[in-house]
Amino acid sequence: MNTRDTHTHVPRPSDNRSWLRDHSELGVSVMLFALGVLVLTDALTMDVDIAQRGPIGPTTVPIVVGIGLMVIAALLAFDVMRGGRGEAEGGEDIDLSEPSDWRTVLLLAGVFLGFAILINPIGFPISGTLLFWGAAYALGSRHFQRDPLIAAVLSVVTYYLFNNLLGVPLPGGPLMGVL
């Protein structure tokens, strides 16, 4: 009798890592499912006025989106467990042999963090200008006369669209009386 045949295979830690690497799309599926549960829970706990104008109320779209996210997550998990894999990015304009550009990522993260900190004290028009200008700089634009002007126009137009046309109030900051 061969002693190898009587022993069961005990998975080694490297086998687990290999399985996780081969099924990494399950992480996306879990994230989508959790997001769907969050959206659905938020929609179902919304405080809604009972007297609606019609059959479609403010909870309809979030409920549909939450259920859709959960269904897509389940279908993705099913596909991954059956052996499906996403294709690696071919990248026509991307050199995949180059490392990630962390400088750009960190600059953009800093610009967004600065925007989040500054929007209430200085208002959207000024903080939005800094956001658009900083993002353009982080992504490689070096037109120091043109970029701030475009950023300011884009920020003020966005402020007017949201504040006046859509009825979504944005903080005006010190420019509140001027705009």
Protein Blocks (a to p, Z undefined) as FASTA:
>chain_A
ZZklmpccdddfklmmmmmmmmmmmmmmmmmmmmmmmmmmmmmmpccdfbafblbdfklm
mmmmmmmmmmmmmmmmmmmmnopacdddfblmbcfkbccdfklmmmmmmmmmmmmmmmmm
nojklmmmmmmmmmmmmnopacfklmmmmmmmmmmmmmmmmmmmnopacdebjmlmmZZ
